[in-house]
Amino acid sequence: MCRHLAYLGPPVTVSSLVLEAPHGLLRQSYAPADMRGGGTINADGFGAGWYPVAGADAVRYRSAAPLWSDASFAATAGATCSGALLAAVRSATVGMPVTDTAAAPFVHGRWLFSHNGVVRGWPQSVAPIAAGLPVADLITLDAPTDAALLWALVRHRLREGADPADALAAVVTEVAAAAPGSRLNLLLTDGSGIWATAWDHALSVRTTPDSVLVASEPIDSLPTWNAVPDRHLVVARPGHHRVEELTTPGDS
């Protein structure tokens, strides 16, 4: 499994959430609290995306190296402030490549996306779903991975005008039905809202009057974190969030 987080609120340094928090992504890269059998550490790359100014497209830094080994990122993260960011550390599924292009976040304009989990039966289980994408989307995937395909599926729906919550819900439920046992924890932001799913793994959210933070694992021990129930979707903005149940077509 991987680990990810997204933040919206007053500008903070990227380092404060990713590297300096007591249980931030740096610690989660070598001492995660809840891998649920999906490996032991998250050392197969990392990435972070943020917005240099309000209204700008996202910028991204990603690497195939372990987070703890990249001094250039540490320097950049300490000097970079943003009011919106998404970051992730990766534990690659066996058989999938360890390259910088396979690391989240995936980006398109203002959109940043990450996947924590695995698609079972890859790639045969989701080949019929992938066949519904434009050929250009398939041949320009960032990497031959389940996460990159999930991003292409979400992005396709966003391009067609779908609400972000509906786009995530549709992809998760469709893939879950085609590939039972998959772990589909998706995280999406456009710099003004956060949308995330908890599907067979942990997710927590913390909301204050002027901020919101969604993370695979709480990054500190403050008592203000709320666990998201399994198979639910989170829609969050600074000051508030809501949680909605996700169901597959076969659920009664």
Secondary structure, 3 states (H helix, E strand, C coil): CCEEEEEEEEEEEHHHHHCCCCCCHHHHHHCCCCCCCCCCCCCCCEEEEECCCCCCCCEEEEECCCHHHCHHHHHHHHHCEEEEEEEEECCCCCCCCCCHHHCCCEEECCEEEEEEEECCCCCHHHHHHHCCCCHHHHHCCCCCCHHHHHHHHHHHHHHCCCCHHHHHHHHHHHHHHHCCCCEEEEEEECCCCEEEEECCCCCEEEEECCEEEEECCCCCCCCCCEECCCCEEEEEECCEEEEEECCCCCCC
